[in-house]
Structures are given as structure tokens and as C-alpha cells.
Amino acid sequence: MIFGGILVLAGLVIATVVFPFWNLIRADVYEEVVILSNDNGVCAADTSDEIPKQIENCNAQAGETVTIRYGEGLAWAEIVP
């Protein structure tokens, strides 16, 4: 019983060191971008992280400058007021 508890505790410590929990929580990035296209309410924009962003429920027109919020390293974004 004690050996099992020690084994579980060691596993948790190793898992935390190898894959820290805070890596699951991505920082929000706010950026001003130009809308490249709007295809039936789904816009596309390029950002400084060089990952093209897809923006759903978008009513902006191509060429319009908007501020978006996206998770670091993710391909989706949303327009913020």
C-alpha cells in the first residue's frame, strides 16, 4: 500500500515536470489584422505568428481592419469590439 502511494506520487511529480499543467492554458493574443476574405461569414486573416486564422460568424469585409483575439498557436480567432 505504501509502495503504491509512493509510486503514484512519483508519477505525478514526473508528469508535472515533463508536462506542466500551465501549458494547457494558452495566453490570449490581441492583434489588429486585415481581413483577407469573407466566405459566407467565415473570414480569414494573417497574423504575426504566421498561422492563418479562421474567424467564424464574421461580418467584416475583405480589406477591413479589425482587432481579433486568439489563443497562442491556434488557428481560430474571434473579432473583439
PyMOL commands that set and color helices and strands:
alter all, ss='L'
color gray80, all
select helices_A, chain A and resi 2-18+21-24
alter helices_A, ss='H'
color red, helices_A
select strands_A, chain A and resi 28-39+42-45+53-55+65-71+76-79
alter strands_A, ss='S'
color yellow, strands_A
deselect
rebuild
show_as cartoon
